[in-house]
Amino acid sequence: MSPLFSLELLGLTITDTVIVSVALTLVLSLVALASSRAFHPTRFGFWQITVEAYVGWIRRLVGEIVEEDPDPYTPLIGTLILFIGACNMLSLIPVVRPPTADLSTTVALSLVVFLAVPGYGIWRRGLWGYLSNYVRPHPLMLPFNLISELTRTLALAVRLFGNVMSAQMVGAVMLVVAGVLVPIPLLLLGIITGLIQAYIFGVLAAVFIAAAVQIEETKSPPAQAAS
């Protein structure tokens, strides 16, 4: 999809994807900063309860996937779901194209996961412990495991991009064909779909991280019965 608008700065063309992404990042950062300073240990307002409920939900979700302390991984997964969900909600604004409808954005988000997976794996298991995954169950699997790393990153990016872009195109076609009343239920469907896509992206990122940080427990051989 061609950009809705762009700016020329120092000979560079800055598309609407970059502008909207930066603006959304600043807004979310300011909201997070203001929220953290407004929290109170005894007086719980609606916003504080909402934020704490979201963080608690992310901790439980990540904990069920990685099956260990979720605190090291919760910030990344929570931020990814929040940012992607917020991007997808921008489709409700007619003059704004969601950044996730641009392949460059979804590729960038997938690269974050691609770099985070070995980062967490090396931190949790050590360099050799993580790299040994690529030669299991046999060293001949090394090229296939490397290809798998690249293809799942590409699939993560293309999947999010395809779903968001297709939803945008369907909404635009229905608006032209059916008029202004039909897009109302489509907007509701778009909200649900956008949140689901953010959730799936976060879950897949957590699954990839869980596979990287998993430590195999050595089981002691069963005791032989006394003769």
C-alpha contacts under 8 A as a table, 3 or more apart, distances in Angstrom:
res1	aa1	res2	aa2	distance
1	M	102	D	7.40
3	P	6	S	6.89
3	P	15	T	6.14
3	P	16	D	5.98
3	P	17	T	7.41
4	L	16	D	6.42
4	L	95	V	7.97
4	L	96	V	7.77
4	L	97	R	7.29
5	F	15	T	6.32
5	F	16	D	5.50
6	S	13	T	6.50
6	S	14	I	5.42
6	S	15	T	4.26
6	S	16	D	5.52
7	L	13	T	5.70
7	L	14	I	5.06
7	L	15	T	6.46
8	E	11	G	6.17
8	E	12	L	5.58
8	E	13	T	4.74
8	E	14	I	6.20
9	L	12	L	5.15
9	L	13	T	6.45
9	L	14	I	7.13
14	I	18	V	6.42
14	I	19	I	7.14
15	T	18	V	5.66
15	T	19	I	6.59
16	D	19	I	5.01
16	D	20	V	5.85
16	D	97	R	7.67
17	T	20	V	5.37
17	T	21	S	5.93
17	T	97	R	7.50
17	T	98	P	7.50
17	T	99	P	5.03
17	T	102	D	7.00
17	T	105	T	7.71
18	V	21	S	5.14
18	V	22	V	6.06
18	V	99	P	7.72
19	I	22	V	5.35
19	I	23	A	6.10
20	V	23	A	5.06
20	V	24	L	5.95
20	V	96	V	7.96
20	V	98	P	7.86
20	V	99	P	6.80
21	S	24	L	5.16
21	S	25	T	6.08
21	S	87	C	7.91
21	S	99	P	6.16
22	V	25	T	5.07
22	V	26	L	6.20
23	A	26	L	5.19
23	A	27	V	6.21
24	L	27	V	5.05
24	L	28	L	6.11
24	L	86	A	7.97
24	L	87	C	7.73
25	T	28	L	5.23
25	T	29	S	6.01
25	T	83	F	7.78
26	L	29	S	5.05
26	L	30	L	6.09
27	V	30	L	5.21
27	V	31	V	6.13
28	L	31	V	5.06
28	L	32	A	6.06
29	S	32	A	5.09
29	S	33	L	6.10
30	L	33	L	5.04
30	L	34	A	6.00
31	V	34	A	5.16
31	V	35	S	5.90
32	A	35	S	5.06
32	A	36	S	6.12
33	L	36	S	5.31
33	L	37	R	6.45
34	A	37	R	5.32
34	A	38	A	6.18
35	S	38	A	5.07
35	S	39	F	6.27
35	S	47	W	7.98
35	S	48	Q	7.44
36	S	39	F	5.54
39	F	44	F	7.65
39	F	48	Q	6.19
40	H	43	R	5.49
40	H	44	F	6.57
41	P	44	F	7.49
44	F	48	Q	6.03
44	F	49	I	6.38
45	G	48	Q	5.32
45	G	49	I	6.21
46	F	49	I	5.19
46	F	50	T	6.15
47	W	50	T	5.02
47	W	51	V	6.21
48	Q	51	V	5.20
48	Q	52	E	6.06
49	I	52	E	5.17
49	I	53	A	5.95
50	T	53	A	5.12
50	T	54	Y	6.26
51	V	54	Y	5.11
51	V	55	V	6.24
52	E	55	V	5.10
52	E	56	G	5.97
53	A	56	G	5.07
53	A	57	W	6.05
54	Y	57	W	5.09
54	Y	58	I	6.24
55	V	58	I	5.14
55	V	59	R	6.18
55	V	74	T	7.99
55	V	78	G	7.27
56	G	59	R	5.08
56	G	60	R	6.24
57	W	60	R	5.21
57	W	61	L	6.10
58	I	61	L	5.00
58	I	62	V	6.03
58	I	74	T	6.37
58	I	77	I	7.46
58	I	78	G	6.03
59	R	62	V	5.28
59	R	63	G	5.85
59	R	70	P	5.82
59	R	71	D	6.94
59	R	74	T	5.81
60	R	63	G	5.02
60	R	64	E	6.12
60	R	70	P	7.73
61	L	64	E	5.39
61	L	65	I	6.55
62	V	65	I	5.14
62	V	66	V	6.06
62	V	67	E	7.93
62	V	70	P	5.65
62	V	73	Y	7.26
62	V	74	T	6.54
62	V	77	I	7.77
62	V	203	V	7.85
62	V	206	A	6.39
63	G	66	V	5.41
63	G	67	E	5.27
63	G	68	E	5.90
63	G	69	D	6.31
63	G	70	P	4.79
64	E	67	E	5.31
64	E	68	E	7.94
65	I	206	A	6.68
65	I	207	V	6.33
65	I	210	A	6.63
66	V	69	D	7.88
66	V	70	P	7.10
66	V	206	A	7.17
66	V	207	V	7.21
66	V	209	I	7.56
66	V	210	A	4.59
66	V	211	A	7.91
66	V	213	V	7.98
66	V	214	Q	7.64
67	E	70	P	7.88
67	E	210	A	7.99
69	D	72	P	7.37
70	P	73	Y	5.55
70	P	74	T	5.82
71	D	74	T	5.24
71	D	75	P	7.49
72	P	75	P	7.14
73	Y	76	L	5.75
73	Y	77	I	6.41
73	Y	206	A	7.84
74	T	77	I	5.30
74	T	78	G	5.71
75	P	78	G	5.22
75	P	79	T	5.93
76	L	79	T	5.20
76	L	80	L	6.16
77	I	80	L	5.18
77	I	81	I	6.24
77	I	202	G	5.48
77	I	203	V	7.87
77	I	205	A	7.12
77	I	206	A	6.78
78	G	81	I	5.32
78	G	82	L	6.06
78	G	202	G	7.53
79	T	82	L	5.08
79	T	83	F	5.92
80	L	83	F	5.27
80	L	84	I	5.99
80	L	109	L	7.91
80	L	198	A	7.53
80	L	201	F	7.82
80	L	202	G	6.22
81	I	84	I	5.35
81	I	85	G	5.83
81	I	198	A	4.93
81	I	199	Y	5.86
81	I	201	F	7.13
81	I	202	G	5.48
82	L	85	G	5.18
82	L	86	A	6.04
82	L	198	A	7.45
83	F	86	A	5.12
83	F	87	C	6.10
84	I	87	C	4.98
84	I	88	N	6.15
84	I	100	T	7.17
84	I	197	Q	7.99
84	I	198	A	5.23
85	G	88	N	5.18
85	G	89	M	6.25
85	G	194	G	6.07
85	G	195	L	5.24
85	G	197	Q	7.64
85	G	198	A	5.11
85	G	199	Y	7.95
86	A	89	M	5.08
86	A	90	L	6.62
87	C	90	L	5.41
87	C	91	S	7.71
87	C	98	P	5.33
87	C	99	P	6.02
87	C	100	T	6.32
88	N	91	S	5.85
88	N	98	P	5.70
88	N	99	P	7.78
88	N	100	T	6.72
88	N	164	V	7.27
88	N	191	I	7.59
88	N	194	G	5.05
88	N	195	L	7.36
89	M	92	L	5.89
89	M	98	P	7.56
89	M	191	I	6.30
89	M	194	G	6.65
90	L	93	I	5.56
90	L	96	V	6.48
90	L	97	R	6.87
90	L	98	P	5.37
91	S	94	P	6.80
91	S	96	V	6.63
91	S	97	R	6.13
91	S	98	P	5.58
91	S	168	Q	7.40
91	S	190	G	7.84
92	L	187	L	6.73
93	I	96	V	5.52
93	I	97	R	7.93
94	P	97	R	7.73
97	R	101	A	7.02
98	P	101	A	5.45
98	P	102	D	7.66
99	P	102	D	5.58
99	P	105	T	6.12
100	T	103	L	7.00
100	T	105	T	5.67
100	T	106	T	5.78
100	T	160	L	7.18
100	T	161	F	5.94
100	T	164	V	6.53
100	T	165	M	7.87
101	A	105	T	7.78
101	A	106	T	7.98
101	A	161	F	5.44
101	A	162	G	7.64
101	A	164	V	5.36
101	A	165	M	4.80
101	A	168	Q	7.91
102	D	105	T	5.62
102	D	106	T	6.88
102	D	161	F	6.50
102	D	165	M	7.70
103	L	106	T	5.25
103	L	107	V	6.05
103	L	157	A	7.20
103	L	158	V	7.13
103	L	161	F	5.65
104	S	107	V	5.14
104	S	108	A	6.16
105	T	108	A	5.08
105	T	109	L	6.27
106	T	109	L	5.05
106	T	110	S	6.09
106	T	156	L	7.90
106	T	157	A	4.73
106	T	158	V	7.19
106	T	160	L	6.54
106	T	161	F	6.03
107	V	110	S	5.01
107	V	111	L	6.09
107	V	154	L	7.33
107	V	157	A	4.93
107	V	158	V	7.67
108	A	111	L	5.04
108	A	112	V	6.42
109	L	112	V	5.14
109	L	113	V	6.71
109	L	157	A	7.34
110	S	113	V	5.13
110	S	114	F	6.06
110	S	153	T	5.74
110	S	154	L	7.40
110	S	156	L	6.17
110	S	157	A	5.54
111	L	114	F	4.65
111	L	115	L	6.08
111	L	153	T	7.10
112	V	115	L	5.36
112	V	116	A	6.02
113	V	116	A	4.92
113	V	117	V	6.05
113	V	153	T	7.80
113	V	205	A	6.18
114	F	117	V	5.68
114	F	118	P	7.45
114	F	149	E	7.86
114	F	153	T	6.33
115	L	118	P	6.03
115	L	119	G	6.29
116	A	119	G	4.88
116	A	120	Y	5.98
116	A	209	I	7.60
117	V	120	Y	5.44
117	V	121	G	6.06
117	V	208	F	6.55
117	V	209	I	5.05
117	V	212	A	6.23
118	P	121	G	4.75
118	P	122	I	5.86
118	P	130	Y	7.41
118	P	212	A	6.78
119	G	122	I	5.42
119	G	123	W	6.15
120	Y	123	W	5.02
120	Y	124	R	5.95
120	Y	209	I	6.92
120	Y	212	A	7.16
120	Y	213	V	6.50
121	G	124	R	5.19
121	G	125	R	5.79
121	G	126	G	7.21
121	G	127	L	7.97
121	G	130	Y	5.63
121	G	209	I	7.26
121	G	212	A	4.75
121	G	213	V	4.60
122	I	125	R	5.31
122	I	126	G	4.49
122	I	127	L	4.89
122	I	128	W	7.94
122	I	129	G	7.38
122	I	130	Y	5.61
122	I	213	V	7.86
123	W	126	G	5.80
123	W	127	L	7.81
124	R	213	V	5.68
125	R	128	W	7.78
125	R	129	G	5.18
125	R	130	Y	5.86
125	R	213	V	6.42
125	R	215	I	7.05
126	G	129	G	5.20
126	G	130	Y	6.17
127	L	130	Y	5.42
127	L	131	L	6.18
128	W	131	L	5.04
128	W	132	S	5.86
129	G	132	S	5.41
129	G	133	N	7.28
130	Y	133	N	5.74
130	Y	212	A	6.83
130	Y	213	V	7.72
131	L	134	Y	5.74
131	L	135	V	7.69
132	S	135	V	5.54
132	S	136	R	6.77
133	N	136	R	5.42
134	Y	139	P	7.63
134	Y	141	M	6.91
134	Y	142	L	5.13
134	Y	145	N	5.62
134	Y	146	L	7.09
135	V	138	H	5.35
135	V	139	P	4.22
135	V	140	L	6.92
135	V	141	M	5.70
135	V	142	L	5.04
135	V	145	N	7.87
136	R	139	P	6.34
136	R	141	M	6.61
136	R	142	L	7.75
137	P	141	M	7.16
138	H	141	M	5.64
138	H	142	L	7.85
139	P	142	L	5.62
140	L	143	P	7.23
141	M	144	F	5.27
141	M	145	N	6.02
142	L	145	N	5.24
142	L	146	L	6.24
143	P	146	L	5.10
143	P	147	I	6.14
144	F	147	I	5.06
144	F	148	S	6.09
145	N	148	S	4.93
145	N	149	E	6.37
146	L	149	E	5.17
146	L	150	L	6.61
147	I	150	L	5.21
147	I	151	T	6.06
148	S	151	T	5.16
148	S	152	R	6.01
149	E	152	R	5.60
149	E	153	T	6.45
150	L	153	T	5.26
150	L	154	L	6.31
151	T	154	L	5.01
151	T	155	A	5.99
152	R	155	A	4.89
152	R	156	L	6.02
153	T	156	L	5.10
153	T	157	A	6.45
154	L	157	A	5.23
154	L	158	V	6.13
155	A	158	V	5.17
155	A	159	R	5.77
156	L	159	R	5.40
156	L	160	L	6.48
156	L	201	F	7.29
157	A	160	L	5.58
157	A	161	F	6.21
158	V	161	F	5.06
158	V	162	G	5.80
159	R	162	G	5.25
159	R	163	N	6.23
160	L	163	N	5.40
160	L	164	V	6.24
160	L	197	Q	6.74
160	L	201	F	7.55
161	F	164	V	5.40
161	F	165	M	5.94
162	G	165	M	5.28
162	G	166	S	5.89
163	N	166	S	5.29
163	N	167	A	6.22
163	N	197	Q	7.83
164	V	167	A	5.23
164	V	168	Q	6.38
164	V	194	G	7.29
165	M	168	Q	5.08
165	M	169	M	6.27
166	S	169	M	5.08
166	S	170	V	6.08
167	A	170	V	5.20
167	A	171	G	6.15
167	A	190	G	6.95
168	Q	171	G	5.25
168	Q	172	A	6.25
169	M	172	A	5.10
169	M	173	V	6.17
170	V	173	V	5.18
170	V	174	M	6.12
171	G	174	M	5.22
171	G	175	L	6.11
171	G	183	P	6.59
171	G	186	L	6.71
172	A	175	L	5.13
172	A	176	V	6.45
173	V	176	V	5.26
173	V	177	V	6.13
174	M	177	V	5.05
174	M	178	A	5.46
174	M	179	G	7.22
174	M	182	V	7.10
174	M	183	P	6.86
175	L	178	A	5.62
175	L	179	G	5.07
175	L	180	V	6.00
175	L	182	V	7.05
175	L	183	P	6.09
176	V	179	G	5.87
178	A	181	L	7.49
178	A	182	V	6.22
179	G	182	V	6.46
179	G	183	P	7.76
180	V	183	P	6.08
180	V	184	I	7.71
181	L	184	I	5.91
182	V	185	P	6.30
182	V	186	L	6.81
183	P	186	L	4.67
183	P	187	L	5.91
184	I	187	L	5.16
184	I	188	L	6.69
185	P	188	L	5.05
185	P	189	L	6.19
186	L	189	L	4.88
186	L	190	G	5.91
187	L	190	G	4.86
187	L	191	I	6.24
188	L	191	I	5.16
188	L	192	I	6.46
189	L	192	I	5.20
189	L	193	T	6.02
190	G	193	T	5.03
190	G	194	G	5.85
191	I	194	G	5.19
191	I	195	L	6.27
192	I	195	L	5.34
192	I	196	I	6.16
193	T	196	I	5.05
193	T	197	Q	6.11
194	G	197	Q	5.19
194	G	198	A	6.35
195	L	198	A	5.12
195	L	199	Y	6.19
196	I	199	Y	4.98
196	I	200	I	6.11
197	Q	200	I	5.12
197	Q	201	F	6.14
198	A	201	F	5.22
198	A	202	G	6.29
199	Y	202	G	5.20
199	Y	203	V	6.15
200	I	203	V	5.04
200	I	204	L	6.08
201	F	204	L	5.27
201	F	205	A	6.20
202	G	205	A	5.08
202	G	206	A	6.20
203	V	206	A	5.04
203	V	207	V	6.16
204	L	207	V	4.96
204	L	208	F	6.23
205	A	208	F	5.20
205	A	209	I	6.25
206	A	209	I	5.05
206	A	210	A	5.99
207	V	210	A	5.01
207	V	211	A	6.28
208	F	211	A	5.25
208	F	212	A	6.43
209	I	212	A	5.04
209	I	213	V	6.22
210	A	213	V	5.32
210	A	214	Q	5.87
211	A	214	Q	5.43
